[in-house]
Amino acid sequence: MRARLPIVAFLLAAVATPGFAQALKMPKVDLDYDKEADFSAFKTYSWKDPAAAAKDPQMHTRIIWYVERELEKKGLRKAPEGQGDLFVRYYAKGHESLKGTPTQGESYLPGGAGQLTTGVDFRKVAEGTLILELQRASDEKPVWRAGTEYVSLDKKRIDAETASAVRMLISKYPPPRP
């Protein structure tokens, strides 16, 4: 038991550290849906032009591919254009920015007192907002909408981050019954 105490103390200290807590922070999903819609009646979907398509053609293709894959896992089949029970639409916005992580350290000079130093490590990050919307084809009214914001610290991970964001959004379909 005593051997575990230092490990537990270290883990508690790590979780209390703001940087560690931020790294574990999961993206939030905002969900809105028609509480009266019968989601079991929807079997097929087709795409509707996105209101705010991704500016990068590769990102547009990624989003389409991941959404189709996840909807298929939910039992929805793709129908020819304009013939599905649902129309799928997405809104995407992204930009690059700098994020700073503060660091503090203490250095000791020979024969002197300790000196506290503060620094900030900056990284270029890609940030994005993704909203998926499903509209009832009969009246083109939205019946389900989910959105999230996500951050990628490494451009090589944008594909994986996009897949994760789409998976997280579609995991909320069909919505819970009221």
C-alpha positions as CSV (number, residue, x, y, z in Angstrom):
1,M,0.0,0.0,0.0
2,R,2.8,2.4,0.9
3,A,4.5,1.8,-2.5
4,R,1.4,3.0,-4.3
5,L,1.0,6.2,-2.3
6,P,3.7,8.1,-4.3
7,I,2.2,7.0,-7.5
8,V,-1.3,8.1,-6.4
9,A,0.1,11.4,-5.2
10,F,1.9,12.0,-8.6
11,L,-1.3,11.2,-10.6
12,L,-3.4,13.5,-8.4
13,A,-0.8,16.3,-8.9
14,A,-0.7,15.6,-12.7
15,V,-4.5,15.8,-13.0
16,A,-4.6,19.0,-11.0
17,T,-2.1,20.6,-13.4
18,P,-3.9,22.9,-16.0
19,G,-1.9,21.6,-19.0
20,F,-2.7,18.0,-18.2
21,A,-6.4,18.7,-17.6
22,Q,-6.5,20.6,-20.9
23,A,-4.9,17.7,-22.8
24,L,-7.6,15.3,-21.4
25,K,-10.5,17.7,-22.3
26,M,-12.8,16.0,-24.7
27,P,-14.5,18.1,-27.5
28,K,-18.1,19.0,-26.7
29,V,-20.9,18.0,-29.0
30,D,-23.8,20.3,-29.4
31,L,-26.9,18.4,-30.4
32,D,-30.3,19.6,-31.5
33,Y,-33.1,17.5,-33.0
34,D,-36.8,17.4,-33.7
35,K,-38.3,15.7,-30.7
36,E,-41.4,14.6,-32.6
37,A,-39.5,13.0,-35.6
38,D,-39.6,9.2,-36.0
39,F,-36.0,8.5,-36.8
40,S,-36.7,4.8,-37.3
41,A,-38.6,5.8,-40.5
42,F,-35.4,7.2,-42.1
43,K,-33.6,4.5,-44.2
44,T,-31.8,6.4,-47.0
45,Y,-30.0,9.7,-47.5
46,S,-28.7,11.9,-50.3
47,W,-26.4,14.9,-50.2
48,K,-27.5,18.5,-50.4
49,D,-24.9,21.1,-51.3
50,P,-23.1,22.3,-48.1
51,A,-24.0,25.8,-47.0
52,A,-20.4,26.4,-46.0
53,A,-18.2,23.8,-47.7
54,A,-14.6,23.3,-46.6
55,K,-12.3,25.6,-48.7
56,D,-9.7,22.8,-49.1
57,P,-11.0,20.2,-51.7
58,Q,-9.2,17.4,-49.8
59,M,-11.0,18.4,-46.6
60,H,-14.3,18.4,-48.4
61,T,-13.7,14.9,-49.7
62,R,-12.6,13.7,-46.3
63,I,-15.7,15.0,-44.6
64,I,-18.0,13.4,-47.3
65,W,-16.2,10.1,-47.1
66,Y,-16.2,9.9,-43.2
67,V,-19.9,11.0,-43.0
68,E,-21.0,8.4,-45.5
69,R,-19.0,5.7,-43.7
70,E,-20.5,6.6,-40.3
71,L,-24.1,6.9,-41.7
72,E,-23.7,3.4,-43.3
73,K,-22.7,2.0,-39.9
74,K,-26.0,3.5,-38.5
75,G,-28.0,1.6,-41.2
76,L,-28.6,4.4,-43.6
77,R,-28.1,3.8,-47.3
78,K,-27.0,6.4,-49.8
79,A,-29.7,7.1,-52.4
80,P,-29.3,8.9,-55.8
81,E,-29.2,12.6,-55.6
82,G,-32.5,14.1,-54.3
83,Q,-34.1,10.7,-53.6
84,G,-33.3,9.9,-50.0
85,D,-35.5,10.1,-46.9
86,L,-33.0,12.6,-45.5
87,F,-30.8,15.2,-47.0
88,V,-27.3,15.5,-45.5
89,R,-25.5,18.8,-45.3
90,Y,-22.4,20.0,-43.5
91,Y,-20.9,23.3,-42.5
92,A,-17.2,23.5,-42.0
93,K,-14.9,26.3,-41.0
94,G,-11.2,26.1,-40.2
95,H,-8.2,28.3,-39.6
96,E,-4.7,28.1,-38.3
97,S,-3.6,30.0,-35.2
98,L,-0.9,30.0,-32.5
99,K,-1.5,28.4,-29.1
100,G,0.8,29.1,-26.2
101,T,1.5,26.8,-23.3
102,P,3.0,28.5,-20.2
103,T,5.9,26.9,-18.4
104,Q,7.6,27.7,-15.1
105,G,10.8,26.5,-13.8
106,E,13.2,27.3,-11.0
107,S,17.0,27.6,-11.5
108,Y,19.7,27.8,-8.9
109,L,22.8,29.8,-9.5
110,P,25.9,28.8,-7.6
111,G,26.1,30.8,-4.3
112,G,22.7,32.4,-4.9
113,A,19.0,32.0,-4.3
114,G,16.7,30.2,-6.7
115,Q,15.4,32.1,-9.7
116,L,11.9,31.6,-11.0
117,T,11.7,31.6,-14.8
118,T,8.5,31.8,-16.9
119,G,8.3,30.9,-20.6
120,V,5.7,30.3,-23.2
121,D,6.0,27.6,-25.9
122,F,4.0,28.5,-29.0
123,R,2.7,26.0,-31.5
124,K,0.9,26.4,-34.8
125,V,-2.5,24.6,-34.6
126,A,-5.3,24.0,-37.0
127,E,-8.7,24.6,-35.5
128,G,-12.0,23.7,-37.0
129,T,-15.7,23.7,-36.5
130,L,-17.9,21.0,-38.1
131,I,-21.7,20.9,-38.1
132,L,-23.7,18.0,-39.6
133,E,-27.3,18.5,-40.4
134,L,-30.0,16.0,-41.5
135,Q,-33.1,17.4,-43.2
136,R,-36.3,15.6,-43.8
137,A,-36.5,15.3,-47.6
138,S,-40.2,15.8,-47.8
139,D,-40.2,19.4,-46.5
140,E,-36.4,20.1,-46.2
141,K,-36.8,20.9,-42.5
142,P,-33.8,20.1,-40.2
143,V,-34.6,17.1,-38.0
144,W,-31.1,16.5,-36.5
145,R,-28.0,18.7,-36.1
146,A,-24.8,18.1,-34.3
147,G,-21.7,20.3,-34.1
148,T,-18.3,20.3,-32.5
149,E,-15.0,22.2,-32.5
150,Y,-11.7,20.4,-32.7
151,V,-8.0,21.3,-32.7
152,S,-5.1,19.5,-34.4
153,L,-1.6,20.3,-33.1
154,D,0.0,18.5,-36.0
155,K,-1.0,19.0,-39.7
156,K,-0.3,15.3,-40.3
157,R,-3.1,14.5,-37.8
158,I,-5.9,16.5,-39.5
159,D,-7.2,13.5,-41.3
160,A,-7.5,11.5,-38.0
161,E,-8.9,14.5,-36.2
162,T,-11.6,14.9,-38.9
163,A,-12.5,11.2,-38.8
164,S,-12.8,11.4,-35.0
165,A,-15.0,14.6,-35.1
166,V,-17.4,13.0,-37.7
167,R,-17.5,9.7,-35.7
168,M,-18.2,11.7,-32.5
169,L,-21.1,13.6,-34.2
170,I,-22.7,10.7,-35.9
171,S,-22.5,8.7,-32.6
172,K,-25.3,11.0,-31.4
173,Y,-27.6,9.7,-34.2
174,P,-30.3,8.6,-33.7
175,P,-30.9,10.9,-30.8
176,P,-32.2,9.6,-27.5
177,R,-36.0,9.4,-27.2
178,P,-37.5,12.1,-25.1
